[in-house]
């Protein structure tokens, strides 16, 4: 929801790499930061590691399926947000979409002001 609101307010895109690493691959970092070993190659989950002992902890097929499921759910959530606004996913989303929402439920869901 926050990402969609940012895009509708004019952002060119949103970064979800950290979310994907945490939700899909089991990264030990949290919302305040990371576990600080990504850059040294000793990731305990094997995500950023080249060490075979550590890399074996990661099941690439399982992670790939979870990434696909995550993007599928993001697409579904986008549809839920855009449908009340009368928009489809085939159209570009931009600032004009957040300027004058006359649907109170959609405004509340996106966390932007309701324009009556």
C-alpha positions as CSV (number, residue, x, y, z in Angstrom):
1,X,0.0,0.0,0.0
2,X,2.7,2.5,0.9
3,X,4.6,1.7,-2.3
4,X,1.5,2.3,-4.4
5,X,0.8,5.5,-2.6
6,X,4.3,6.7,-3.4
7,X,4.0,5.8,-7.0
8,X,0.7,7.6,-7.3
9,X,2.2,10.7,-5.7
10,X,5.0,10.8,-8.3
11,X,7.7,8.4,-7.4
12,X,9.3,6.6,-10.4
13,X,9.5,3.4,-8.4
14,X,10.0,1.8,-5.0
15,X,12.7,-0.4,-3.7
16,X,11.6,-3.8,-2.5
17,X,14.8,-5.8,-2.6
18,X,15.2,-5.8,1.2
19,X,11.6,-7.0,1.6
20,X,12.2,-9.8,-1.0
21,X,15.4,-10.9,0.8
22,X,13.6,-11.0,4.2
23,X,10.2,-12.4,3.2
24,X,11.3,-14.9,0.5
25,X,14.9,-15.9,1.4
26,X,14.8,-15.6,5.2
27,X,17.3,-12.7,5.6
28,X,18.1,-12.1,9.2
29,X,18.1,-8.3,8.8
30,X,15.2,-6.3,10.2
31,X,13.3,-3.1,9.3
32,X,16.0,-1.1,11.1
33,X,18.9,-2.5,9.1
34,X,20.6,-5.7,8.2
35,X,22.8,-8.2,10.0
36,X,25.8,-6.5,8.4
37,X,27.4,-9.5,6.8
38,X,26.0,-9.3,3.2
39,X,29.1,-7.5,2.0
40,X,31.6,-9.9,3.4
41,X,30.2,-13.2,2.0
42,X,29.4,-15.0,5.2
43,X,25.6,-14.7,5.1
44,X,24.2,-17.2,7.7
45,X,21.3,-18.0,5.4
46,X,23.5,-18.4,2.3
47,X,21.8,-15.6,0.3
48,X,25.0,-13.5,-0.4
49,X,27.5,-16.2,0.4
50,X,29.9,-17.9,-2.0
51,X,30.9,-20.4,0.7
52,X,29.5,-23.8,-0.2
53,X,28.7,-24.8,3.3
54,X,26.6,-21.6,3.8
55,X,25.2,-21.6,0.3
56,X,23.7,-25.1,0.9
57,X,21.4,-23.7,3.5
58,X,19.5,-21.8,0.8
59,X,17.0,-23.8,-1.3
60,X,16.9,-21.8,-4.6
61,X,13.8,-23.5,-5.9
62,X,11.9,-22.7,-2.8
63,X,13.1,-19.1,-2.8
64,X,12.2,-18.7,-6.4
65,X,8.6,-20.0,-5.8
66,X,8.2,-17.6,-2.8
67,X,9.5,-14.7,-5.0
68,X,6.9,-15.6,-7.7
69,X,4.2,-15.8,-5.1
70,X,5.2,-12.5,-3.6
71,X,5.0,-10.7,-6.9
72,X,1.7,-12.4,-7.7
73,X,0.3,-11.1,-4.4
74,X,1.7,-7.6,-5.1
75,X,-0.2,-7.7,-8.5
76,X,-3.4,-8.7,-6.7
77,X,-3.0,-5.9,-4.2
78,X,-2.4,-3.4,-7.0
79,X,-5.6,-4.5,-8.6
80,X,-7.5,-4.1,-5.3
81,X,-6.2,-0.5,-5.0
82,X,-6.6,0.5,-8.6
83,X,-10.1,-1.0,-9.2
84,X,-12.0,1.4,-7.0
85,X,-10.3,4.2,-8.9
86,X,-11.5,2.9,-12.2
87,X,-8.1,2.1,-13.5
88,X,-6.5,-1.0,-15.0
89,X,-2.9,-2.1,-14.6
90,X,-2.3,-1.6,-18.3
91,X,-2.4,2.2,-17.9
92,X,0.5,4.1,-16.4
93,X,0.1,5.2,-12.8
94,X,1.3,8.6,-11.8
95,X,0.7,11.8,-9.7
96,X,-2.7,12.5,-11.2
97,X,-4.1,9.3,-9.7
98,X,-3.6,10.6,-6.1
99,X,-4.7,14.2,-6.6
100,X,-8.5,13.9,-6.6
101,X,-9.8,10.7,-5.1
102,X,-13.5,10.9,-4.5
103,X,-13.7,7.4,-3.0
104,X,-13.4,7.6,0.8
105,X,-12.5,3.9,1.1
106,X,-9.7,4.1,-1.5
107,X,-8.3,7.3,0.1
108,X,-8.3,5.7,3.6
109,X,-6.6,2.5,2.2
110,X,-3.9,4.6,0.5
111,X,-3.4,7.0,3.4
112,X,-4.1,10.1,1.3
113,X,-6.6,12.9,1.8
114,X,-10.2,12.4,0.7
115,X,-11.3,14.9,-1.9
116,X,-15.0,15.3,-1.6
